[in-house]
Amino acid sequence: MEIQDLPQDKKIILFDSVCNLCDSSVQYVIKHDKKDVFRFVSLQSELGQKILKHIGINPIHTDSIVLYEPGISYYYKSTAALHIAKGLSGIFTFATIFTILPTGLRDFVYDYVAKNRYKWYGKKESCMIPTPDLKAKFLE
């Protein structure tokens, strides 16, 4: 899939596919994405690398979740997490209250968790293989 072939009506979450915390977060988003808003791309994949290059993020320095809205904008770190929470059903829309905190403070906490995520939650040997039902939510 090329950049121009991305679904324009979906928000694309780029995530670390070998991180257990990230994988759990993706599973959580899938479960609570009642409006079918999100699609997922591994940061380690060829498409993930193309998207990062397209939006101007250096893939070498990316240890963060990225939310890409094709043709509109992109977000990373805590801002991406808050925009994702806003798109979920239920109580998570209230997470947007954290936007009142300065981005620097939110990203400081985000970076601390990101830096320690493998130590705290572990790392997979390989990427998750989605079930046939979920395969359509993952872009290749």
JOHU-V920018 format. One record per residue. N is the residue number from 1. RES is the residue in one letter. PHI is phi as a letter, one per 40 degrees, with the letter a starting at -180 (none if undefined). BURIAL is I if it has 16 or more other ideal C-beta (glycine too) atoms within 10 Angstrom, else O. Layout:
<<N RES PHI BURIAL> <N RES PHI BURIAL>>
This chain:
<<1 M none O> <2 E b O> <3 I d O> <4 Q c O> <5 D c O> <6 L c I> <7 P c O> <8 Q c O> <9 D b O> <10 K b I> <11 K c I> <12 I b I> <13 I b I> <14 L c I> <15 F b I> <16 D c I> <17 S c I> <18 V b I> <19 C c I> <20 N c I> <21 L c I> <22 C c I> <23 D c I> <24 S c O> <25 S c I> <26 V c I> <27 Q c O> <28 Y c O> <29 V c I> <30 I d I> <31 K c O> <32 H b I> <33 D c I> <34 K c O> <35 K c O> <36 D f O> <37 V c I> <38 F b I> <39 R b I> <40 F b I> <41 V b I> <42 S c I> <43 L c I> <44 Q c O> <45 S c I> <46 E c O> <47 L c I> <48 G d I> <49 Q c I> <50 K c I> <51 I c I> <52 L d I> <53 K c O> <54 H d O> <55 I c O> <56 G g O> <57 I b I> <58 N c O> <59 P c O> <60 I c O> <61 H b O> <62 T c I> <63 D b O> <64 S b I> <65 I c I> <66 V b I> <67 L b I> <68 Y b I> <69 E b O> <70 P d I> <71 G g O> <72 I b O> <73 S a O> <74 Y a I> <75 Y b I> <76 Y a I> <77 K f I> <78 S c I> <79 T c I> <80 A c I> <81 A c I> <82 L c I> <83 H c I> <84 I c I> <85 A d I> <86 K c O> <87 G c I> <88 L c I> <89 S c O> <90 G g O> <91 I c O> <92 F c I> <93 T c O> <94 F c O> <95 A c O> <96 T c O> <97 I d O> <98 F c O> <99 T c O> <100 I c O> <101 L c O> <102 P c O> <103 T d O> <104 G d O> <105 L c O> <106 R d I> <107 D c I> <108 F c O> <109 V c O> <110 Y d I> <111 D c O> <112 Y c O> <113 V c O> <114 A d I> <115 K c O> <116 N b O> <117 R c I> <118 Y c I> <119 K c O> <120 W c O> <121 Y b O> <122 G g O> <123 K b O> <124 K c O> <125 E c O> <126 S a O> <127 C c O> <128 M c I> <129 I b O> <130 P c O> <131 T c O> <132 P d O> <133 D c O> <134 L c O> <135 K d O> <136 A c O> <137 K c I> <138 F b I> <139 L c I> <140 E b O>>
